[in-house]
Amino acid sequence: MRPPPLDFLFPQGIGTDLIYSFVIILCSLMVYHATKEMYELSSYKGLKYFRQAFLFFAAAYFFRYFIQFFLVFFNIQDILEFSPRYIGWISLFLFLFSSSMAVFYLLYSVMWKKWNHSKSRILLFNLLALIIAWIGSSFRGIGVSLVLNLILLVFVSFVLFIAYKDKRKGKSLFIIYLLLFIFWALNVIDILIPKFLQWYNLLIYLSSIGLFMIILYKVLKKAGN
């Protein structure tokens, strides 16, 4: 009996997305695991939020692949068109919520002293992430998606600039974080507006993987692994 064709098991594009998502998820989980002992020894709040950010990154890229699978396998242009509709809506909502929380926690990891650590701040992040996820998964159209991501990107850039403007040793980290957020925004746009960035997907994938590997390398080096 002949095995099923690879195109059936992995429709065009799914194999690339699977590898991409797997590498990002693996890097994120390795960062989370590698910093466990460091946090337990130091109890440093910034490290706590840094670890949680990469746990959310792992979740976000899991849901991202889940969405891409539906888009390609069922040959649909918008995840919200998937039937039954609520599955597409929930998948997109969870992806946007997880990715937003990853961004907020990563920002908080470098700003927690200036922003004053408090439970109310965490609740605010959850509320904002829920709002962003609801807007992104409920409103269609390129305008809403681009404006939402542009606002977030400007906010992230401003916060990072404030955090690292007086730190000479933090310049390289500032660039890495800023590029990470830029490629995060591009990944979100790629999901919300299918085919909008299809000609640049491979470049975005390789760049994102490179950034996550750089962060993983720095974390492993810091942890002494």
C-alpha positions in Angstrom: 0.0 0.0 0.0 1.5 3.4 -1.0 1.9 5.9 1.8 -0.2 9.1 1.5 1.5 11.9 -0.5 3.4 14.5 1.6 1.2 17.2 0.1 -1.8 15.6 1.9 0.0 15.3 5.3 1.7 18.7 5.0 0.0 21.0 2.5 2.2 23.6 0.8 3.4 26.1 3.4 2.5 24.0 6.4 5.9 22.2 6.6 7.7 25.5 6.7 5.3 26.9 9.4 5.7 23.7 11.4 9.5 24.0 11.5 9.3 27.7 12.2 6.8 27.4 15.0 8.6 24.4 16.5 12.0 26.2 16.6 10.5 29.3 18.2 8.5 27.3 20.8 11.6 25.2 21.6 13.8 28.3 22.0 11.1 29.9 24.2 10.7 26.9 26.5 14.5 26.5 26.7 14.8 30.2 27.8 12.0 29.6 30.4 13.7 26.4 31.7 17.3 27.8 31.7 16.3 30.8 33.8 14.4 28.7 36.4 17.4 28.1 38.7 18.6 31.7 38.3 15.3 33.0 39.4 15.0 30.6 42.4 18.4 31.7 43.6 17.9 35.4 43.1 14.1 36.0 43.3 14.7 38.9 40.9 11.3 40.2 39.8 12.6 41.3 36.4 13.7 37.7 35.7 10.3 36.4 36.8 8.5 38.5 34.2 11.2 37.7 31.6 10.5 34.0 32.1 6.7 34.4 31.9 7.1 36.4 28.7 8.8 33.5 26.9 6.2 31.1 28.2 3.6 33.2 26.6 5.7 33.4 23.4 5.7 29.6 23.3 1.9 29.6 23.7 1.4 32.3 21.0 3.5 30.5 18.4 1.6 27.2 19.2 -1.7 28.9 18.4 -0.1 30.7 15.4 0.7 27.3 13.8 -2.7 26.1 14.7 -4.3 29.0 12.8 -1.9 28.6 9.8 -2.8 25.0 9.6 -6.5 25.8 9.2 -5.8 28.6 6.7 -3.7 26.3 4.4 -5.3 22.9 5.0 -8.8 24.1 4.5 -7.9 26.7 1.8 -9.5 29.6 3.6 -8.5 33.2 3.4 -9.5 34.3 6.9 -9.5 32.2 10.1 -12.8 33.7 11.1 -14.4 32.1 8.0 -13.6 28.6 9.3 -16.7 26.6 10.1 -17.8 26.2 12.8 -16.9 29.9 13.2 -16.3 29.9 16.9 -13.2 27.6 16.6 -11.5 30.2 14.3 -12.5 33.0 16.6 -11.2 31.3 19.7 -7.9 30.3 18.0 -7.3 33.8 16.9 -8.3 35.3 20.2 -5.9 33.0 22.2 -3.1 33.8 19.8 -3.5 37.5 20.1 -3.9 37.3 23.9 -0.8 35.1 24.4 1.3 37.3 22.1 0.1 40.5 23.8 0.9 39.1 27.2 4.3 38.1 26.0 5.0 41.6 24.9 3.7 43.2 28.1 5.7 40.8 30.4 8.9 41.4 28.4 8.4 45.1 28.7 7.7 44.7 32.4 10.8 42.7 32.9 12.9 45.8 32.0 10.6 48.4 33.6 9.2 46.8 36.7 11.3 49.1 39.0 10.1 52.3 37.4 6.6 51.1 37.0 6.4 49.9 40.6 5.7 46.1 41.0 2.1 45.5 41.9 -0.7 43.0 41.3 -2.9 45.8 39.8 -0.3 46.3 37.1 -0.5 42.6 36.1 -4.3 42.8 36.1 -4.0 45.9 33.8 -1.8 43.9 31.4 -4.4 41.1 31.3 -7.2 43.5 30.7 -5.3 45.2 27.8 -4.3 41.9 26.3 -8.0 40.8 26.4 -9.1 44.1 24.8 -6.4 43.7 22.0 -7.4 40.1 21.5 -11.1 41.0 21.2 -10.5 43.8 18.8 -8.1 41.8 16.6 -10.4 38.8 16.5 -13.7 40.7 16.1 -13.0 43.4 13.6 -11.9 42.6 10.0 -10.1 44.9 7.6 -6.5 45.9 7.1 -7.0 49.3 8.6 -7.9 48.2 12.1 -5.1 45.6 12.2 -2.4 48.0 11.0 -3.4 50.8 13.3 -3.5 48.5 16.3 -0.1 47.0 15.6 1.4 50.5 14.8 0.2 51.9 18.2 1.6 48.9 20.1 4.9 49.1 18.2 5.3 52.8 18.9 4.5 52.2 22.6 7.0 49.4 22.8 9.7 51.4 21.0 9.1 54.4 23.4 9.3 52.2 26.5 12.5 50.5 25.4 14.1 53.8 24.5 13.3 55.1 28.0 14.6 51.9 29.6 17.9 51.8 27.8 18.8 55.4 26.8 21.2 55.8 29.8 22.6 52.3 29.7 25.7 51.9 27.6 25.8 48.1 28.1 22.2 47.8 27.2 22.3 49.1 23.6 22.7 45.7 22.0 19.8 44.3 24.1 17.7 47.3 23.1 18.3 46.5 19.5 17.5 42.8 20.0 14.3 43.6 21.9 13.2 46.2 19.4 13.7 43.8 16.4 12.0 41.1 18.3 8.9 43.3 18.8 9.0 44.4 15.1 9.0 40.8 13.9 6.3 39.9 16.5 4.2 42.7 14.9 4.8 41.3 11.5 3.8 37.8 12.6 0.5 39.2 14.0 -0.2 41.1 10.8 0.6 37.9 8.8 -2.1 36.1 10.7 -4.7 38.9 10.7 -4.1 39.8 7.0 -3.3 36.6 5.2 -1.1 37.0 2.1 -0.3 40.6 3.0 3.4 39.7 3.7 3.6 36.4 1.8 6.6 37.4 -0.3 8.6 38.2 2.9 7.5 35.2 5.0 10.8 33.4 4.7 12.8 36.5 5.6 10.6 37.1 8.6 10.9 33.5 9.7 14.7 33.3 9.4 15.1 36.7 11.2 12.7 35.7 14.0 14.5 32.4 14.5 17.8 34.2 14.5 16.7 36.7 17.2 15.3 34.0 19.5 18.5 32.0 19.1 20.5 35.0 20.1 18.4 35.5 23.2 18.7 31.8 24.0 22.5 32.0 23.6 22.7 35.0 25.9 20.5 33.3 28.5 22.5 30.0 28.4 25.7 31.9 28.6 24.5 33.9 31.6 23.2 30.7 33.2 26.5 29.0 32.7 25.1 26.2 30.6 
